[in-house]
Amino acid sequence: VVYGDVTFDSRRGGTIVSTEDLFEYLAFRLQPERLLLAGLEEGVWRDFPARTCLMKEVTPQNIEALVPGLKGANGADVTGGMAGKVRQMLGLVEAVPGLQVTIFSGEKPGAILEALTASPPGTLVHN
């Protein structure tokens, strides 16, 4: 289990290291088959903030169709919100052979267990 946090930085004094940055660092070294990204949203919405059309999968081939719905965060988020998360994870699945990333809500009771043991909820990001 990893998560982003504030860290010391020799140039800025402090900065945020995002979960996605940690996944990127670790994925190149550990070569996992899948990453589970639990957050607040149920997955990647085609129509955020309306939230009526959840994408089942995001690939390099369908990302352009999503661009109008991909937004930054509603509040302060130095990591770029969902748009940044999706783009970074797409780059990662393209760079790490066989990697799949699932973006889902960790707030729903049982969602983490479901993601670990069954067909993961949310949005699958893959190549």
N, CA, C and O atoms as a GROMACS GRO file, in nm:
protein
  508
    1VAL      N    1   0.086  -0.118   0.000
    1VAL     CA    2   0.000   0.000   0.000
    1VAL      C    3   0.090   0.123   0.000
    1VAL      O    4   0.175   0.139   0.088
    2VAL      N    5   0.071   0.208  -0.098
    2VAL     CA    6   0.144   0.335  -0.105
    2VAL      C    7   0.045   0.448  -0.122
    2VAL      O    8  -0.068   0.428  -0.168
    3TYR      N    9   0.086   0.566  -0.084
    3TYR     CA   10   0.002   0.684  -0.100
    3TYR      C   11   0.091   0.807  -0.106
    3TYR      O   12   0.201   0.809  -0.050
    4GLY      N   13   0.042   0.910  -0.173
    4GLY     CA   14   0.116   1.034  -0.184
    4GLY      C   15   0.119   1.107  -0.051
    4GLY      O   16   0.036   1.086   0.037
    5ASP      N   17   0.217   1.195  -0.039
    5ASP     CA   18   0.231   1.270   0.085
    5ASP      C   19   0.324   1.389   0.062
    5ASP      O   20   0.385   1.402  -0.043
    6VAL      N   21   0.332   1.473   0.162
    6VAL     CA   22   0.424   1.587   0.159
    6VAL      C   23   0.564   1.533   0.187
    6VAL      O   24   0.582   1.445   0.271
    7THR      N   25   0.662   1.589   0.117
    7THR     CA   26   0.800   1.548   0.140
    7THR      C   27   0.891   1.670   0.134
    7THR      O   28   0.854   1.772   0.077
    8PHE      N   29   1.007   1.658   0.191
    8PHE     CA   30   1.105   1.767   0.186
    8PHE      C   31   1.170   1.771   0.049
    8PHE      O   32   1.192   1.667  -0.014
    9ASP      N   33   1.199   1.890   0.005
    9ASP     CA   34   1.260   1.911  -0.126
    9ASP      C   35   1.372   2.013  -0.108
    9ASP      O   36   1.350   2.119  -0.050
   10SER      N   37   1.492   1.983  -0.158
   10SER     CA   38   1.607   2.072  -0.136
   10SER      C   39   1.592   2.206  -0.209
   10SER      O   40   1.653   2.304  -0.167
   11ARG      N   41   1.515   2.212  -0.316
   11ARG     CA   42   1.497   2.339  -0.388
   11ARG      C   43   1.376   2.418  -0.339
   11ARG      O   44   1.382   2.540  -0.326
   12ARG      N   45   1.265   2.349  -0.313
   12ARG     CA   46   1.141   2.418  -0.277
   12ARG      C   47   1.112   2.416  -0.127
   12ARG      O   48   1.025   2.489  -0.080
   13GLY      N   49   1.184   2.335  -0.055
   13GLY     CA   50   1.156   2.322   0.087
   13GLY      C   51   1.062   2.206   0.115
   13GLY      O   52   1.086   2.126   0.206
   14GLY      N   53   0.956   2.196   0.038
   14GLY     CA   54   0.860   2.087   0.052
   14GLY      C   55   0.778   2.075  -0.075
   14GLY      O   56   0.761   2.173  -0.148
   15THR      N   57   0.727   1.957  -0.100
   15THR     CA   58   0.645   1.934  -0.219
   15THR      C   59   0.558   1.812  -0.196
   15THR      O   60   0.570   1.744  -0.094
   16ILE      N   61   0.469   1.786  -0.290
   16ILE     CA   62   0.384   1.667  -0.284
   16ILE      C   63   0.443   1.560  -0.376
   16ILE      O   64   0.474   1.587  -0.492
   17VAL      N   65   0.457   1.441  -0.324
   17VAL     CA   66   0.489   1.326  -0.407
   17VAL      C   67   0.359   1.248  -0.419
   17VAL      O   68   0.308   1.195  -0.320
   18SER      N   69   0.306   1.242  -0.540
   18SER     CA   70   0.175   1.179  -0.560
   18SER      C   71   0.184   1.027  -0.560
   18SER      O   72   0.291   0.970  -0.580
   19THR      N   73   0.071   0.964  -0.538
   19THR     CA   74   0.062   0.818  -0.547
   19THR      C   75   0.105   0.772  -0.686
   19THR      O   76   0.175   0.672  -0.700
   20GLU      N   77   0.064   0.847  -0.788
   20GLU     CA   78   0.098   0.811  -0.925
   20GLU      C   79   0.249   0.818  -0.948
   20GLU      O   80   0.305   0.733  -1.018
   21ASP      N   81   0.314   0.918  -0.890
   21ASP     CA   82   0.461   0.927  -0.901
   21ASP      C   83   0.528   0.808  -0.834
   21ASP      O   84   0.625   0.753  -0.886
   22LEU      N   85   0.476   0.768  -0.718
   22LEU     CA   86   0.532   0.651  -0.649
   22LEU      C   87   0.510   0.524  -0.730
   22LEU      O   88   0.600   0.441  -0.741
   23PHE      N   89   0.389   0.509  -0.786
   23PHE     CA   90   0.362   0.392  -0.870
   23PHE      C   91   0.457   0.388  -0.989
   23PHE      O   92   0.509   0.282  -1.025
   24GLU      N   93   0.479   0.503  -1.050
   24GLU     CA   94   0.567   0.508  -1.166
   24GLU      C   95   0.709   0.465  -1.127
   24GLU      O   96   0.771   0.385  -1.198
   25TYR      N   97   0.758   0.516  -1.018
   25TYR     CA   98   0.892   0.479  -0.971
   25TYR      C   99   0.900   0.329  -0.945
   25TYR      O  100   0.994   0.263  -0.989
   26LEU      N  101   0.802   0.275  -0.873
   26LEU     CA  102   0.804   0.134  -0.836
   26LEU      C  103   0.778   0.040  -0.953
   26LEU      O  104   0.837  -0.067  -0.960
   27ALA      N  105   0.690   0.079  -1.045
   27ALA     CA  106   0.652  -0.009  -1.155
   27ALA      C  107   0.770  -0.044  -1.244
   27ALA      O  108   0.782  -0.158  -1.290
   28PHE      N  109   0.857   0.050  -1.269
   28PHE     CA  110   0.974   0.022  -1.352
   28PHE      C  111   1.070  -0.075  -1.283
   28PHE      O  112   1.142  -0.150  -1.350
   29ARG      N  113   1.070  -0.075  -1.152
   29ARG     CA  114   1.160  -0.162  -1.078
   29ARG      C  115   1.100  -0.298  -1.045
   29ARG      O  116   1.170  -0.399  -1.044
   30LEU      N  117   0.968  -0.301  -1.018
   30LEU     CA  118   0.903  -0.425  -0.975
   30LEU      C  119   0.828  -0.498  -1.088
   30LEU      O  120   0.798  -0.616  -1.074
   31GLN      N  121   0.799  -0.428  -1.197
   31GLN     CA  122   0.729  -0.486  -1.312
   31GLN      C  123   0.599  -0.559  -1.272
   31GLN      O  124   0.583  -0.677  -1.304
   32PRO      N  125   0.507  -0.491  -1.203
   32PRO     CA  126   0.382  -0.557  -1.163
   32PRO      C  127   0.291  -0.580  -1.284
   32PRO      O  128   0.308  -0.518  -1.389
   33GLU      N  129   0.193  -0.668  -1.266
   33GLU     CA  130   0.093  -0.692  -1.370
   33GLU      C  131  -0.024  -0.595  -1.356
   33GLU      O  132  -0.089  -0.560  -1.455
   34ARG      N  133  -0.049  -0.552  -1.232
   34ARG     CA  134  -0.159  -0.457  -1.213
   34ARG      C  135  -0.135  -0.368  -1.094
   34ARG      O  136  -0.066  -0.403  -0.998
   35LEU      N  137  -0.195  -0.250  -1.103
   35LEU     CA  138  -0.194  -0.153  -0.994
   35LEU      C  139  -0.338  -0.116  -0.965
   35LEU      O  140  -0.419  -0.102  -1.057
   36LEU      N  141  -0.370  -0.100  -0.839
   36LEU     CA  142  -0.504  -0.058  -0.798
   36LEU      C  143  -0.494   0.082  -0.740
   36LEU      O  144  -0.423   0.105  -0.641
   37LEU      N  145  -0.564   0.175  -0.800
   37LEU     CA  146  -0.560   0.315  -0.760
   37LEU      C  147  -0.695   0.351  -0.697
   37LEU      O  148  -0.790   0.386  -0.766
   38ALA      N  149  -0.702   0.341  -0.564
   38ALA     CA  150  -0.826   0.369  -0.491
   38ALA      C  151  -0.831   0.518  -0.457
   38ALA      O  152  -0.736   0.572  -0.400
   39GLY      N  153  -0.940   0.582  -0.492
   39GLY     CA  154  -0.957   0.724  -0.463
   39GLY      C  155  -1.100   0.754  -0.426
   39GLY      O  156  -1.171   0.669  -0.373
   40LEU      N  157  -1.143   0.875  -0.454
   40LEU     CA  158  -1.280   0.916  -0.422
   40LEU      C  159  -1.379   0.882  -0.533
   40LEU      O  160  -1.491   0.838  -0.506
   41GLU      N  161  -1.337   0.901  -0.658
   41GLU     CA  162  -1.427   0.878  -0.771
   41GLU      C  163  -1.441   0.729  -0.801
   41GLU      O  164  -1.350   0.650  -0.775
   42GLU      N  165  -1.557   0.691  -0.856
   42GLU     CA  166  -1.584   0.551  -0.890
   42GLU      C  167  -1.496   0.500  -1.003
   42GLU      O  168  -1.482   0.380  -1.023
   43GLY      N  169  -1.437   0.592  -1.076
   43GLY     CA  170  -1.353   0.559  -1.190
   43GLY      C  171  -1.336   0.685  -1.273
   43GLY      O  172  -1.340   0.796  -1.220
   44VAL      N  173  -1.319   0.667  -1.402
   44VAL     CA  174  -1.302   0.779  -1.494
   44VAL      C  175  -1.436   0.808  -1.560
   44VAL      O  176  -1.494   0.722  -1.627
   45TRP      N  177  -1.484   0.929  -1.541
   45TRP     CA  178  -1.612   0.970  -1.596
   45TRP      C  179  -1.594   1.034  -1.733
   45TRP      O  180  -1.507   1.119  -1.751
   46ARG      N  181  -1.675   0.994  -1.830
   46ARG     CA  182  -1.673   1.055  -1.962
   46ARG      C  183  -1.728   1.198  -1.953
   46ARG      O  184  -1.693   1.283  -2.035
   47ASP      N  185  -1.814   1.222  -1.854
   47ASP     CA  186  -1.886   1.351  -1.847
   47ASP      C  187  -1.874   1.419  -1.710
   47ASP      O  188  -1.973   1.471  -1.658
   48PHE      N  189  -1.756   1.417  -1.652
   48PHE     CA  190  -1.737   1.485  -1.524
   48PHE      C  191  -1.763   1.634  -1.540
   48PHE      O  192  -1.713   1.691  -1.637
   49PRO      N  193  -1.835   1.700  -1.454
   49PRO     CA  194  -1.879   1.660  -1.321
   49PRO      C  195  -2.020   1.601  -1.314
   49PRO      O  196  -2.068   1.573  -1.205
   50ALA      N  197  -2.088   1.583  -1.429
   50ALA     CA  198  -2.223   1.526  -1.426
   50ALA      C  199  -2.223   1.384  -1.368
   50ALA      O  200  -2.316   1.345  -1.297
   51ARG      N  201  -2.119   1.306  -1.399
   51ARG     CA  202  -2.102   1.170  -1.346
   51ARG      C  203  -2.216   1.076  -1.385
   51ARG      O  204  -2.272   1.006  -1.299
   52THR      N  205  -2.251   1.073  -1.512
   52THR     CA  206  -2.356   0.981  -1.557
   52THR      C  207  -2.302   0.870  -1.646
   52THR      O  208  -2.372   0.772  -1.671
   53CYS      N  209  -2.177   0.882  -1.693
   53CYS     CA  210  -2.122   0.784  -1.787
   53CYS      C  211  -1.981   0.743  -1.741
   53CYS      O  212  -1.882   0.812  -1.770
   54LEU      N  213  -1.974   0.632  -1.670
   54LEU     CA  214  -1.846   0.581  -1.620
   54LEU      C  215  -1.779   0.499  -1.730
   54LEU      O  216  -1.840   0.409  -1.788
   55MET      N  217  -1.654   0.530  -1.758
   55MET     CA  218  -1.578   0.455  -1.858
   55MET      C  219  -1.534   0.322  -1.798
   55MET      O  220  -1.478   0.318  -1.688
   56LYS      N  221  -1.559   0.214  -1.868
   56LYS     CA  222  -1.515   0.082  -1.822
   56LYS      C  223  -1.366   0.062  -1.849
   56LYS      O  224  -1.297  -0.007  -1.774
   57GLU      N  225  -1.316   0.124  -1.958
   57GLU     CA  226  -1.174   0.113  -1.987
   57GLU      C  227  -1.124   0.238  -2.058
   57GLU      O  228  -1.198   0.306  -2.129
   58VAL      N  229  -0.995   0.265  -2.037
   58VAL     CA  230  -0.926   0.375  -2.104
   58VAL      C  231  -0.800   0.315  -2.165
   58VAL      O  232  -0.724   0.245  -2.099
   59THR      N  233  -0.780   0.345  -2.293
   59THR     CA  234  -0.664   0.295  -2.365
   59THR      C  235  -0.604   0.411  -2.445
   59THR      O  236  -0.668   0.515  -2.460
   60PRO      N  237  -0.483   0.394  -2.497
   60PRO     CA  238  -0.427   0.498  -2.583
   60PRO      C  239  -0.517   0.522  -2.706
   60PRO      O  240  -0.516   0.631  -2.763
   61GLN      N  241  -0.593   0.421  -2.746
   61GLN     CA  242  -0.679   0.434  -2.864
   61GLN      C  243  -0.806   0.514  -2.837
   61GLN      O  244  -0.859   0.576  -2.929
   62ASN      N  245  -0.858   0.514  -2.714
   62ASN     CA  246  -0.984   0.585  -2.689
   62ASN      C  247  -0.968   0.711  -2.603
   62ASN      O  248  -1.067   0.775  -2.570
   63ILE      N  249  -0.846   0.748  -2.568
   63ILE     CA  250  -0.825   0.863  -2.480
   63ILE      C  251  -0.874   0.993  -2.541
   63ILE      O  252  -0.927   1.078  -2.469
   64GLU      N  253  -0.858   1.011  -2.670
   64GLU     CA  254  -0.901   1.136  -2.732
   64GLU      C  255  -1.052   1.159  -2.719
   64GLU      O  256  -1.096   1.273  -2.708
   65ALA      N  257  -1.130   1.053  -2.720
   65ALA     CA  258  -1.274   1.066  -2.701
   65ALA      C  259  -1.308   1.111  -2.560
   65ALA      O  260  -1.414   1.169  -2.536
   66LEU      N  261  -1.219   1.085  -2.466
   66LEU     CA  262  -1.240   1.122  -2.325
   66LEU      C  263  -1.198   1.263  -2.292
   66LEU      O  264  -1.245   1.321  -2.194
   67VAL      N  265  -1.111   1.320  -2.372
   67VAL     CA  266  -1.049   1.448  -2.339
   67VAL      C  267  -1.149   1.555  -2.294
   67VAL      O  268  -1.122   1.624  -2.196
   68PRO      N  269  -1.263   1.572  -2.362
   68PRO     CA  270  -1.356   1.676  -2.315
   68PRO      C  271  -1.406   1.655  -2.172
   68PRO      O  272  -1.436   1.752  -2.102
   69GLY      N  273  -1.417   1.529  -2.128
   69GLY     CA  274  -1.466   1.501  -1.994
   69GLY      C  275  -1.359   1.494  -1.889
   69GLY      O  276  -1.389   1.498  -1.769
   70LEU      N  277  -1.234   1.483  -1.930
   70LEU     CA  278  -1.125   1.476  -1.832
   70LEU      C  279  -1.093   1.615  -1.781
   70LEU      O  280  -1.060   1.705  -1.858
   71LYS      N  281  -1.103   1.631  -1.652
   71LYS     CA  282  -1.079   1.761  -1.590
   71LYS      C  283  -0.977   1.746  -1.479
   71LYS      O  284  -0.944   1.636  -1.435
   72GLY      N  285  -0.928   1.859  -1.436
   72GLY     CA  286  -0.846   1.862  -1.316
   72GLY      C  287  -0.936   1.843  -1.195
   72GLY      O  288  -1.054   1.811  -1.210
   73ALA      N  289  -0.883   1.861  -1.078
   73ALA     CA  290  -0.959   1.841  -0.955
   73ALA      C  291  -1.054   1.958  -0.931
   73ALA      O  292  -1.032   2.069  -0.978
   74ASN      N  293  -1.162   1.931  -0.854
   74ASN     CA  294  -1.254   2.037  -0.815
   74ASN      C  295  -1.190   2.133  -0.717
   74ASN      O  296  -1.219   2.253  -0.719
   75GLY      N  297  -1.104   2.082  -0.631
   75GLY     CA  298  -1.036   2.165  -0.532
   75GLY      C  299  -0.887   2.171  -0.561
   75GLY      O  300  -0.843   2.140  -0.672
   76ALA      N  301  -0.812   2.209  -0.461
   76ALA     CA  302  -0.666   2.216  -0.476
   76ALA      C  303  -0.610   2.076  -0.492
   76ALA      O  304  -0.632   1.989  -0.408
   77ASP      N  305  -0.536   2.054  -0.600
   77ASP     CA  306  -0.474   1.924  -0.626
   77ASP      C  307  -0.354   1.946  -0.716
   77ASP      O  308  -0.368   1.964  -0.837
   78VAL      N  309  -0.236   1.945  -0.657
   78VAL     CA  310  -0.114   1.973  -0.734
   78VAL      C  311  -0.079   1.860  -0.829
   78VAL      O  312   0.010   1.876  -0.913
   79THR      N  313  -0.146   1.745  -0.817
   79THR     CA  314  -0.114   1.632  -0.903
   79THR      C  315  -0.188   1.635  -1.036
   79THR      O  316  -0.162   1.551  -1.122
   80GLY      N  317  -0.279   1.730  -1.056
   80GLY     CA  318  -0.348   1.740  -1.184
   80GLY      C  319  -0.484   1.674  -1.188
   80GLY      O  320  -0.545   1.666  -1.295
   81GLY      N  321  -0.533   1.627  -1.076
   81GLY     CA  322  -0.666   1.567  -1.072
   81GLY      C  323  -0.674   1.442  -1.159
   81GLY      O  324  -0.574   1.378  -1.189
   82MET      N  325  -0.797   1.408  -1.199
   82MET     CA  326  -0.818   1.287  -1.278
   82MET      C  327  -0.748   1.294  -1.413
   82MET      O  328  -0.697   1.193  -1.461
   83ALA      N  329  -0.745   1.412  -1.474
   83ALA     CA  330  -0.679   1.425  -1.605
   83ALA      C  331  -0.532   1.388  -1.592
   83ALA      O  332  -0.480   1.314  -1.676
   84GLY      N  333  -0.465   1.437  -1.490
   84GLY     CA  334  -0.325   1.405  -1.470
   84GLY      C  335  -0.304   1.258  -1.437
   84GLY      O  336  -0.211   1.195  -1.487
   85LYS      N  337  -0.393   1.204  -1.354
   85LYS     CA  338  -0.385   1.063  -1.314
   85LYS      C  339  -0.397   0.972  -1.437
   85LYS      O  340  -0.317   0.880  -1.454
   86VAL      N  341  -0.497   0.998  -1.522
   86VAL     CA  342  -0.521   0.914  -1.639
   86VAL      C  343  -0.404   0.922  -1.736
   86VAL      O  344  -0.356   0.820  -1.785
   87ARG      N  345  -0.358   1.042  -1.764
   87ARG     CA  346  -0.246   1.056  -1.858
   87ARG      C  347  -0.119   0.988  -1.806
   87ARG      O  348  -0.048   0.922  -1.882
   88GLN      N  349  -0.092   1.004  -1.677
   88GLN     CA  350   0.028   0.942  -1.621
   88GLN      C  351   0.016   0.789  -1.622
   88GLN      O  352   0.114   0.720  -1.653
   89MET      N  353  -0.101   0.736  -1.590
   89MET     CA  354  -0.119   0.592  -1.589
   89MET      C  355  -0.119   0.534  -1.730
   89MET      O  356  -0.072   0.422  -1.751
   90LEU      N  357  -0.170   0.609  -1.828
   90LEU     CA  358  -0.161   0.564  -1.967
   90LEU      C  359  -0.015   0.554  -2.011
   90LEU      O  360   0.024   0.456  -2.075
   91GLY      N  361   0.063   0.653  -1.976
   91GLY     CA  362   0.206   0.648  -2.007
   91GLY      C  363   0.273   0.528  -1.942
   91GLY      O  364   0.361   0.465  -2.002
   92LEU      N  365   0.232   0.497  -1.821
   92LEU     CA  366   0.291   0.386  -1.748
   92LEU      C  367   0.254   0.251  -1.811
   92LEU      O  368   0.339   0.164  -1.825
   93VAL      N  369   0.126   0.233  -1.849
   93VAL     CA  370   0.087   0.105  -1.910
   93VAL      C  371   0.152   0.087  -2.047
   93VAL      O  372   0.173  -0.025  -2.092
   94GLU      N  373   0.183   0.196  -2.112
   94GLU     CA  374   0.255   0.186  -2.240
   94GLU      C  375   0.402   0.150  -2.218
   94GLU      O  376   0.462   0.083  -2.302
   95ALA      N  377   0.459   0.192  -2.107
   95ALA     CA  378   0.601   0.171  -2.080
   95ALA      C  379   0.632   0.040  -2.010
   95ALA      O  380   0.742  -0.014  -2.025
   96VAL      N  381   0.537  -0.014  -1.935
   96VAL     CA  382   0.559  -0.138  -1.859
   96VAL      C  383   0.476  -0.249  -1.922
   96VAL      O  384   0.353  -0.249  -1.908
   97PRO      N  385   0.539  -0.342  -1.991
   97PRO     CA  386   0.466  -0.448  -2.063
   97PRO      C  387   0.371  -0.527  -1.973
   97PRO      O  388   0.408  -0.573  -1.866
   98GLY      N  389   0.246  -0.542  -2.021
   98GLY     CA  390   0.147  -0.622  -1.950
   98GLY      C  391   0.081  -0.555  -1.832
   98GLY      O  392  -0.006  -0.616  -1.769
   99LEU      N  393   0.117  -0.433  -1.801
   99LEU     CA  394   0.060  -0.364  -1.684
   99LEU      C  395  -0.083  -0.318  -1.711
   99LEU      O  396  -0.114  -0.266  -1.819
  100GLN      N  397  -0.169  -0.336  -1.611
  100GLN     CA  398  -0.304  -0.282  -1.612
  100GLN      C  399  -0.324  -0.204  -1.483
  100GLN      O  400  -0.276  -0.244  -1.377
  101VAL      N  401  -0.395  -0.091  -1.492
  101VAL     CA  402  -0.422  -0.007  -1.377
  101VAL      C  403  -0.573   0.006  -1.362
  101VAL      O  404  -0.643   0.034  -1.459
  102THR      N  405  -0.623  -0.014  -1.242
  102THR     CA  406  -0.765   0.004  -1.215
  102THR      C  407  -0.782   0.126  -1.126
  102THR      O  408  -0.721   0.137  -1.020
  103ILE      N  409  -0.867   0.219  -1.171
  103ILE     CA  410  -0.901   0.340  -1.095
  103ILE      C  411  -1.041   0.320  -1.042
  103ILE      O  412  -1.135   0.299  -1.120
  104PHE      N  413  -1.058   0.327  -0.910
  104PHE     CA  414  -1.189   0.301  -0.851
  104PHE      C  415  -1.202   0.376  -0.719
  104PHE      O  416  -1.105   0.430  -0.667
  105SER      N  417  -1.323   0.377  -0.664
  105SER     CA  418  -1.346   0.442  -0.536
  105SER      C  419  -1.314   0.347  -0.423
  105SER      O  420  -1.363   0.234  -0.419
  106GLY      N  421  -1.232   0.392  -0.331
  106GLY     CA  422  -1.203   0.314  -0.212
  106GLY      C  423  -1.300   0.342  -0.099
  106GLY      O  424  -1.288   0.284   0.009
  107GLU      N  425  -1.396   0.431  -0.123
  107GLU     CA  426  -1.491   0.468  -0.019
  107GLU      C  427  -1.608   0.371  -0.007
  107GLU      O  428  -1.667   0.357   0.101
  108LYS      N  429  -1.642   0.304  -0.115
  108LYS     CA  430  -1.755   0.210  -0.114
  108LYS      C  431  -1.716   0.089  -0.029
  108LYS      O  432  -1.612   0.029  -0.052
  109PRO      N  433  -1.800   0.053   0.068
  109PRO     CA  434  -1.768  -0.064   0.152
  109PRO      C  435  -1.744  -0.189   0.067
  109PRO      O  436  -1.824  -0.222  -0.020
  110GLY      N  437  -1.634  -0.257   0.092
  110GLY     CA  438  -1.601  -0.380   0.022
  110GLY      C  439  -1.530  -0.361  -0.111
  110GLY      O  440  -1.490  -0.459  -0.173
  111ALA      N  441  -1.513  -0.236  -0.157
  111ALA     CA  442  -1.454  -0.212  -0.289
  111ALA      C  443  -1.309  -0.258  -0.298
  111ALA      O  444  -1.268  -0.311  -0.401
  112ILE      N  445  -1.233  -0.239  -0.193
  112ILE     CA  446  -1.092  -0.278  -0.197
  112ILE      C  447  -1.080  -0.430  -0.199
  112ILE      O  448  -1.000  -0.485  -0.274
  113LEU      N  449  -1.159  -0.499  -0.119
  113LEU     CA  450  -1.160  -0.645  -0.121
  113LEU      C  451  -1.203  -0.695  -0.259
  113LEU      O  452  -1.144  -0.788  -0.313
  114GLU      N  453  -1.306  -0.634  -0.314
  114GLU     CA  454  -1.353  -0.673  -0.447
  114GLU      C  455  -1.243  -0.653  -0.551
  114GLU      O  456  -1.223  -0.738  -0.638
  115ALA      N  457  -1.172  -0.542  -0.543
  115ALA     CA  458  -1.064  -0.514  -0.639
  115ALA      C  459  -0.951  -0.615  -0.626
  115ALA      O  460  -0.886  -0.649  -0.725
  116LEU      N  461  -0.926  -0.663  -0.506
  116LEU     CA  462  -0.818  -0.759  -0.483
  116LEU      C  463  -0.856  -0.902  -0.520
  116LEU      O  464  -0.770  -0.981  -0.558
  117THR      N  465  -0.984  -0.937  -0.509
  117THR     CA  466  -1.024  -1.077  -0.522
  117THR      C  467  -1.113  -1.109  -0.641
  117THR      O  468  -1.125  -1.225  -0.679
  118ALA      N  469  -1.174  -1.010  -0.700
  118ALA     CA  470  -1.270  -1.037  -0.807
  118ALA      C  471  -1.245  -0.941  -0.923
  118ALA      O  472  -1.138  -0.881  -0.934
  119SER      N  473  -1.342  -0.930  -1.006
  119SER     CA  474  -1.335  -0.834  -1.116
  119SER      C  475  -1.337  -0.694  -1.056
  119SER      O  476  -1.436  -0.656  -0.993
  120PRO      N  477  -1.230  -0.618  -1.075
  120PRO     CA  478  -1.223  -0.488  -1.010
  120PRO      C  479  -1.333  -0.392  -1.057
  120PRO      O  480  -1.370  -0.392  -1.174
  121PRO      N  481  -1.384  -0.313  -0.966
  121PRO     CA  482  -1.480  -0.209  -1.002
  121PRO      C  483  -1.407  -0.094  -1.071
  121PRO      O  484  -1.284  -0.094  -1.077
  122GLY      N  485  -1.480   0.002  -1.122
  122GLY     CA  486  -1.416   0.123  -1.174
  122GLY      C  487  -1.374   0.115  -1.319
  122GLY      O  488  -1.442   0.054  -1.401
  123THR      N  489  -1.261   0.179  -1.349
  123THR     CA  490  -1.211   0.193  -1.486
  123THR      C  491  -1.077   0.124  -1.500
  123THR      O  492  -0.986   0.145  -1.420
  124LEU      N  493  -1.065   0.040  -1.602
  124LEU     CA  494  -0.940  -0.029  -1.632
  124LEU      C  495  -0.861   0.052  -1.733
  124LEU      O  496  -0.912   0.086  -1.840
  125VAL      N  497  -0.736   0.084  -1.699
  125VAL     CA  498  -0.646   0.156  -1.789
  125VAL      C  499  -0.544   0.052  -1.838
  125VAL      O  500  -0.474  -0.010  -1.759
  126HIS      N  501  -0.540   0.035  -1.970
  126HIS     CA  502  -0.448  -0.065  -2.026
  126HIS      C  503  -0.407  -0.026  -2.166
  126HIS      O  504  -0.463   0.066  -2.226
  127ASN      N  505  -0.308  -0.095  -2.217
  127ASN     CA  506  -0.255  -0.068  -2.350
  127ASN      C  507  -0.333  -0.143  -2.456
  127ASN      O  508  -0.302  -0.132  -2.575
   0.00000   0.00000   0.00000
